Amino acid sequence: MEYSEVLENAKKTIGKNCMVCPVCNGLACKNTMPGPGSKAPGNGANDNYNAWKKIKLEVDTFVANAPIDTGIELLGMNLSMPLITAPIGSIAMQFNPTDDVADFNEKCMAACETRGIFHAYGNGRDKRVWDRAIESGKAHNNNGIPVFNPGTNEGIEALMDLYKDCLPQAMCVVVDSAGLPHLKTFNGKGGGTKTIEDLKELKAYAKVPFIVKGIMSARTALKAVEAGADAIIVSNHGGRVLSDTPATAEVLPEIVDAVKGKAKILVDGGIRSGLDVFKALAIGADACLICRPVLISYYGGGQEGIECYIDKIKAELEDTMYMCGARKISDIDRSMIRM
Ligand SMILES: Cc1cc2nc3c(=O)[nH]c(=O)nc-3n(C[C@H](O)[C@H](O)[C@H](O)COP(=O)(O)O)c2cc1C
């Protein structure tokens, strides 16, 4: 399946909220929420996208002509490349009422299994969504990472209890969802913002590597580390929780300088190619997440569409490594980019 075909198919199935643009840069959907856009006034996703584009690559072909290896080890997981498909809580609310996020999770985990990466899945409030995601994880090499919205600690721990006979390889709490317009009622039930003490309790309860998603400054990265996070995800939720925050590429350097070596650093927001993945790794990230284009690929071809998209990112990453003088992921450093 060609990627152009995936995009053409997606236009027929994704519904009116997404224009399936040639490049998913957050402009045409702007503040379409519900939908794939950003919170009003709607510039967040586009700011993220543009920030990666401002970073330039430095060509260096004066290196040995050895094969390229994109594999990494992350929190005990072996990945064929530094990529995780990002969590999406609901697609029925955002796209078409009959769409089934559990099917999206299943197809993502199936595609990620054949491509040797992991899928992070979101917090549908329907317990059946969790049950099906747990089944999908078991069927696909345990490659699902649950991402819990900031409900009460009691509520999150009850969800963690669902993983009785098969613990995932990591668990994640997303702290910035407190700002999502449609989660205000959820927040009213005792959820919302989290303290360091709250997160310490959840980390202890998780018993597997603990990830905190929604970090946008060195200050909050240090708080997550203090709470015991094994990894953080630098993310502004794709511009969906607050506008006029910096882009993730803009804050990544200060966060890397503050917490590198203390926790693994993941990043998302506007990453749209293997070139962007390379830039994030060059700044110091350990891995990246991609959300909206993976979803578009699901609408355009199910498992095969997602596999096609992952293959595209991998091929671009390999090409960039080849041209910038890196043969393995650990070779990539800041000297290979211009900020
Ligand atoms: C429709 C939609 C639903 C999302 N749902 C969740 C969610 O449930 N939990 C979460 O942590 N992030 C959620 N996100 C945020 C993504 O995981 C990701 O952080 C963000 O979209 C940035 O990546 P991107 O620019 O590649 O889309 C959602 C994003 C979109 C567009």
The ligand as a MOL file (V3000), in Angstrom:
LIG
                    3D

  0  0  0     0  0            999 V3000
M  V30 BEGIN CTAB
M  V30 COUNTS 31 33 0 0 0
M  V30 BEGIN ATOM
M  V30 1 C -8.1480 13.3270 18.6840 0
M  V30 2 C -7.0600 13.2860 19.7170 0
M  V30 3 C -7.2760 12.6040 20.9130 0
M  V30 4 C -6.2660 12.5490 21.8790 0
M  V30 5 N -6.4740 11.8410 23.0360 0
M  V30 6 C -5.4810 11.7650 23.9580 0
M  V30 7 C -5.6530 11.0040 25.1550 0
M  V30 8 O -6.6930 10.4120 25.4020 0
M  V30 9 N -4.6180 10.9620 26.0320 0
M  V30 10 C -3.4510 11.6120 25.8080 0
M  V30 11 O -2.5280 11.5340 26.6260 0
M  V30 12 N -3.2580 12.3360 24.6820 0
M  V30 13 C -4.2350 12.4260 23.7640 0
M  V30 14 N -4.0470 13.1590 22.6300 0
M  V30 15 C -2.7490 13.8570 22.4440 0
M  V30 16 C -1.7690 13.0010 21.6580 0
M  V30 17 O -1.4620 11.8010 22.3100 0
M  V30 18 C -0.4590 13.7800 21.3820 0
M  V30 19 O 0.1200 14.1460 22.6130 0
M  V30 20 C -0.6910 15.0330 20.5420 0
M  V30 21 O -1.6970 14.8540 19.5930 0
M  V30 22 C 0.5880 15.5210 19.8590 0
M  V30 23 O 0.9860 14.6970 18.8220 0
M  V30 24 P 0.7240 14.9900 17.2480 0
M  V30 25 O 1.1400 16.4030 16.9570 0
M  V30 26 O 1.6050 13.9670 16.5840 0
M  V30 27 O -0.7230 14.8060 16.9950 0
M  V30 28 C -5.0390 13.2240 21.6550 0
M  V30 29 C -4.8430 13.9130 20.4590 0
M  V30 30 C -5.8310 13.9530 19.4920 0
M  V30 31 C -5.5700 14.7050 18.2110 0
M  V30 END ATOM
M  V30 BEGIN BOND
M  V30 1 1 1 2
M  V30 2 1 2 3
M  V30 3 2 2 30
M  V30 4 2 3 4
M  V30 5 1 4 5
M  V30 6 1 4 28
M  V30 7 2 5 6
M  V30 8 1 6 7
M  V30 9 1 6 13
M  V30 10 2 7 8
M  V30 11 1 7 9
M  V30 12 1 9 10
M  V30 13 2 10 11
M  V30 14 1 10 12
M  V30 15 2 12 13
M  V30 16 1 13 14
M  V30 17 1 14 15
M  V30 18 1 14 28
M  V30 19 1 15 16
M  V30 20 1 16 17
M  V30 21 1 16 18
M  V30 22 1 18 19
M  V30 23 1 18 20
M  V30 24 1 20 21
M  V30 25 1 20 22
M  V30 26 1 22 23
M  V30 27 1 23 24
M  V30 28 2 24 25
M  V30 29 1 24 26
M  V30 30 1 24 27
M  V30 31 2 28 29
M  V30 32 1 29 30
M  V30 33 1 30 31
M  V30 END BOND
M  V30 END CTAB
M  END
